Amino acid sequence: RVVEGRLTDDLLGRLVYFVHAHIVVPLLRAHFYVTDAEPTGTRLVYFRKNVWHLLRSRADCGYLHFCLKKKTPSSSEAEVAE
């Protein structure tokens, strides 16, 4: 009976590993972006890919606007140079 119990535990462990590695993880990767967020500490945060794309594109646009704003001289500085 001890051998049967170990065999059952081994088979169950292999089944759980297979389901996790070949079904759960690929589904999560296909539909979600996972990241850790500063306010949550070490907890993971899951975003649907379409939501993550929207957040990222807005952040990229804001960052690009901020960088371009710093590089272009203001209109008053341009008038003084003339």
SETINU-591744 format. One line per field, with one value per atom (N, C-alpha, C, O): x, y, z; atom name; residue number from 1; residue in three letters. Coordinates in steps of 0.1 Angstrom, whole numbers, plus 5000, padded with zeros to 4 digits. Layout:
X X ...
Y Y ...
Z Z ...
a CA ...
k NUM ...
r ALA ...
***
This chain:
X 5008 5000 5008 5004 5020 5029 5033 5034 5037 5041 5030 5033 5018 5006 5004 5001 5006 5004 5015 5012 5027 5038 5036 5038 5031 5028 5017 5018 5007 4996 5000 4997 5009 5014 5023 5022 5031 5039 5031 5034 5021 5012 5004 5003 4999 4992 5001 4997 5014 5023 5026 5027 5028 5031 5019 5021 5007 4995 4993 4991 4996 4995 5005 5003 5018 5028 5024 5026 5019 5016 5005 5006 4994 4983 4988 4985 4997 5002 5011 5010 5021 5031 5025 5030 5016 5012 4998 4994 4990 4977 4976 4972 4978 4976 4985 4981 4998 5008 5006 5006 5005 5003 4990 4990 4979 4967 4969 4965 4976 4979 4987 4985 4998 5006 4999 5002 4989 4982 4972 4970 4967 4956 4959 4952 4970 4973 4988 4997 4990 5004 5005 4997 5016 5017 5029 5040 5027 5038 5037 5026 5047 5046 5044 5051 5036 5033 5038 5037 5043 5049 5040 5044 5027 5018 5015 5011 5016 5012 5024 5022 5036 5047 5052 5056 5051 5056 5045 5048 5033 5022 5022 5026 5018 5017 5003 4993 5004 4992 4990 4999 4977 4974 4966 4956 4971 4963 4959 4967 4947 4944 4953 4956 4956 4966 4961 4969 4948 4943 4943 4946 4941 4942 4956 4959 4966 4980 4985 4992 4980 4985 4980 4987 4967 4962 4970 4974 4973 4981 4995 5000 5001 5014 5015 5024 5006 5006 5004 5010 4995 4993 5005 5009 5012 5024 5035 5042 5037 5047 5045 5054 5032 5029 5032 5037 5028 5031 5045 5050 5053 5067 5074 5083 5070 5075 5072 5081 5060 5056 5064 5069 5067 5075 5089 5095 5095 5109 5110 5119 5100 5101 5098 5104 5090 5088 5100 5103 5109 5121 5131 5139 5131 5141 5138 5147 5126 5122 5123 5117 5129 5129 5115 5107 5113 5100 5099 5110 5087 5086 5092 5098 5093 5099 5114 5120 5120 5135 5138 5148 5129 5131 5130 5138 5121 5120 5132 5136 5138 5149 5161 5169 5162 5174 5173 5183 5161 5160 5164 5163
Y 4988 5000 5013 5023 5012 5024 5027 5038 5016 5018 5024 5032 5019 5024 5039 5047 5043 5057 5066 5077 5061 5069 5070 5080 5059 5059 5069 5076 5069 5078 5092 5101 5095 5109 5113 5124 5104 5107 5110 5120 5102 5104 5117 5125 5120 5132 5144 5154 5143 5154 5157 5168 5146 5147 5154 5162 5150 5155 5170 5178 5174 5188 5196 5207 5191 5198 5199 5210 5189 5189 5200 5208 5199 5209 5223 5232 5225 5239 5243 5254 5235 5239 5240 5248 5231 5230 5236 5238 5240 5245 5259 5269 5260 5272 5283 5294 5280 5291 5296 5308 5287 5292 5301 5310 5297 5305 5319 5329 5319 5332 5341 5353 5335 5342 5347 5358 5340 5344 5355 5363 5356 5366 5377 5387 5375 5385 5389 5382 5401 5406 5406 5412 5400 5399 5407 5407 5415 5424 5426 5423 5430 5434 5449 5456 5454 5468 5473 5466 5485 5491 5491 5488 5496 5496 5483 5482 5472 5459 5451 5440 5457 5450 5439 5441 5427 5415 5408 5398 5412 5406 5408 5419 5399 5400 5406 5404 5415 5421 5416 5416 5412 5407 5417 5422 5421 5429 5422 5414 5424 5418 5425 5437 5418 5424 5436 5446 5437 5449 5461 5472 5459 5470 5474 5486 5464 5467 5475 5485 5472 5479 5494 5503 5496 5509 5517 5529 5511 5518 5522 5533 5512 5514 5524 5533 5524 5534 5548 5558 5550 5563 5568 5579 5558 5562 5566 5575 5558 5561 5575 5582 5578 5590 5602 5612 5600 5611 5613 5624 5602 5603 5610 5618 5606 5612 5627 5635 5631 5645 5652 5663 5646 5652 5654 5665 5644 5645 5656 5664 5656 5666 5680 5690 5682 5695 5700 5712 5692 5696 5701 5710 5694 5697 5709 5716 5712 5723 5736 5736 5747 5759 5765 5764 5772 5779 5791 5795 5795 5806 5819 5827 5822 5834 5833 5843 5822 5820 5822 5827 5817 5818 5833 5838 5841 5855 5863 5872 5859 5866 5864 5873 5852 5849 5856 5859 5860 5867 5881 5890
Z 5000 5000 5000 4994 5006 5006 4992 4988 4985 4971 4962 4954 4964 4957 4960 4951 4972 4976 4970 4965 4969 4963 4948 4942 4942 4928 4925 4915 4933 4931 4932 4925 4943 4945 4933 4928 4928 4916 4904 4897 4901 4890 4891 4881 4903 4905 4903 4897 4908 4907 4892 4888 4885 4870 4863 4854 4867 4860 4863 4854 4876 4879 4872 4867 4871 4864 4849 4843 4843 4829 4826 4817 4835 4833 4835 4827 4845 4847 4836 4831 4832 4822 4808 4800 4805 4791 4788 4776 4798 4796 4803 4796 4816 4823 4819 4816 4819 4816 4802 4799 4791 4778 4777 4769 4784 4783 4789 4784 4801 4807 4798 4796 4792 4783 4771 4766 4766 4754 4756 4747 4768 4771 4781 4782 4789 4799 4799 4794 4804 4807 4822 4829 4827 4842 4846 4840 4856 4861 4876 4882 4882 4896 4897 4890 4905 4906 4919 4930 4919 4931 4943 4954 4942 4953 4959 4971 4952 4957 4963 4968 4963 4969 4960 4948 4965 4957 4950 4943 4951 4944 4929 4925 4921 4907 4903 4910 4893 4888 4873 4865 4870 4857 4849 4854 4837 4828 4816 4811 4811 4798 4788 4789 4777 4768 4761 4759 4758 4752 4762 4757 4774 4784 4786 4787 4787 4788 4776 4778 4764 4752 4753 4750 4758 4759 4769 4767 4781 4791 4786 4789 4780 4775 4764 4764 4755 4744 4750 4745 4759 4765 4773 4772 4780 4788 4778 4780 4767 4757 4751 4749 4748 4742 4751 4747 4764 4774 4776 4777 4776 4778 4766 4768 4754 4742 4742 4738 4745 4746 4756 4753 4767 4778 4773 4775 4766 4761 4750 4750 4741 4731 4736 4731 4746 4752 4759 4758 4764 4771 4760 4763 4749 4738 4730 4726 4728 4719 4728 4739 4723 4730 4731 4722 4742 4743 4733 4728 4730 4720 4725 4717 4738 4743 4741 4738 4742 4740 4725 4722 4717 4702 4698 4690 4704 4701 4705 4699 4717 4722 4713 4711 4708 4699 4686 4680 4681 4669 4671 4662
a N CA C O N CA C O N CA C O N CA C O N CA C O N CA C O N CA C O N CA C O N CA C O N CA C O N CA C O N CA C O N CA C O N CA C O N CA C O N CA C O N CA C O N CA C O N CA C O N CA C O N CA C O N CA C O N CA C O N CA C O N CA C O N CA C O N CA C O N CA C O N CA C O N CA C O N CA C O N CA C O N CA C O N CA C O N CA C O N CA C O N CA C O N CA C O N CA C O N CA C O N CA C O N CA C O N CA C O N CA C O N CA C O N CA C O N CA C O N CA C O N CA C O N CA C O N CA C O N CA C O N CA C O N CA C O N CA C O N CA C O N CA C O N CA C O N CA C O N CA C O N CA C O N CA C O N CA C O N CA C O N CA C O N CA C O N CA C O N CA C O N CA C O N CA C O N CA C O N CA C O N CA C O N CA C O N CA C O N CA C O N CA C O N CA C O N CA C O N CA C O N CA C O N CA C O
k 1 1 1 1 2 2 2 2 3 3 3 3 4 4 4 4 5 5 5 5 6 6 6 6 7 7 7 7 8 8 8 8 9 9 9 9 10 10 10 10 11 11 11 11 12 12 12 12 13 13 13 13 14 14 14 14 15 15 15 15 16 16 16 16 17 17 17 17 18 18 18 18 19 19 19 19 20 20 20 20 21 21 21 21 22 22 22 22 23 23 23 23 24 24 24 24 25 25 25 25 26 26 26 26 27 27 27 27 28 28 28 28 29 29 29 29 30 30 30 30 31 31 31 31 32 32 32 32 33 33 33 33 34 34 34 34 35 35 35 35 36 36 36 36 37 37 37 37 38 38 38 38 39 39 39 39 40 40 40 40 41 41 41 41 42 42 42 42 43 43 43 43 44 44 44 44 45 45 45 45 46 46 46 46 47 47 47 47 48 48 48 48 49 49 49 49 50 50 50 50 51 51 51 51 52 52 52 52 53 53 53 53 54 54 54 54 55 55 55 55 56 56 56 56 57 57 57 57 58 58 58 58 59 59 59 59 60 60 60 60 61 61 61 61 62 62 62 62 63 63 63 63 64 64 64 64 65 65 65 65 66 66 66 66 67 67 67 67 68 68 68 68 69 69 69 69 70 70 70 70 71 71 71 71 72 72 72 72 73 73 73 73 74 74 74 74 75 75 75 75 76 76 76 76 77 77 77 77 78 78 78 78 79 79 79 79 80 80 80 80 81 81 81 81 82 82 82 82
r ARG ARG ARG ARG VAL VAL VAL VAL VAL VAL VAL VAL GLU GLU GLU GLU GLY GLY GLY GLY ARG ARG ARG ARG LEU LEU LEU LEU THR THR THR THR ASP ASP ASP ASP ASP ASP ASP ASP LEU LEU LEU LEU LEU LEU LEU LEU GLY GLY GLY GLY ARG ARG ARG ARG LEU LEU LEU LEU VAL VAL VAL VAL TYR TYR TYR TYR PHE PHE PHE PHE VAL VAL VAL VAL HIS HIS HIS HIS ALA ALA ALA ALA HIS HIS HIS HIS ILE ILE ILE ILE VAL VAL VAL VAL VAL VAL VAL VAL PRO PRO PRO PRO LEU LEU LEU LEU LEU LEU LEU LEU ARG ARG ARG ARG ALA ALA ALA ALA HIS HIS HIS HIS PHE PHE PHE PHE TYR TYR TYR TYR VAL VAL VAL VAL THR THR THR THR ASP ASP ASP ASP ALA ALA ALA ALA GLU GLU GLU GLU PRO PRO PRO PRO THR THR THR THR GLY GLY GLY GLY THR THR THR THR ARG ARG ARG ARG LEU LEU LEU LEU VAL VAL VAL VAL TYR TYR TYR TYR PHE PHE PHE PHE ARG ARG ARG ARG LYS LYS LYS LYS ASN ASN ASN ASN VAL VAL VAL VAL TRP TRP TRP TRP HIS HIS HIS HIS LEU LEU LEU LEU LEU LEU LEU LEU ARG ARG ARG ARG SER SER SER SER ARG ARG ARG ARG ALA ALA ALA ALA ASP ASP ASP ASP CYS CYS CYS CYS GLY GLY GLY GLY TYR TYR TYR TYR LEU LEU LEU LEU HIS HIS HIS HIS PHE PHE PHE PHE CYS CYS CYS CYS LEU LEU LEU LEU LYS LYS LYS LYS LYS LYS LYS LYS LYS LYS LYS LYS THR THR THR THR PRO PRO PRO PRO SER SER SER SER SER SER SER SER SER SER SER SER GLU GLU GLU GLU ALA ALA ALA ALA GLU GLU GLU GLU VAL VAL VAL VAL ALA ALA ALA ALA GLU GLU GLU GLU
***
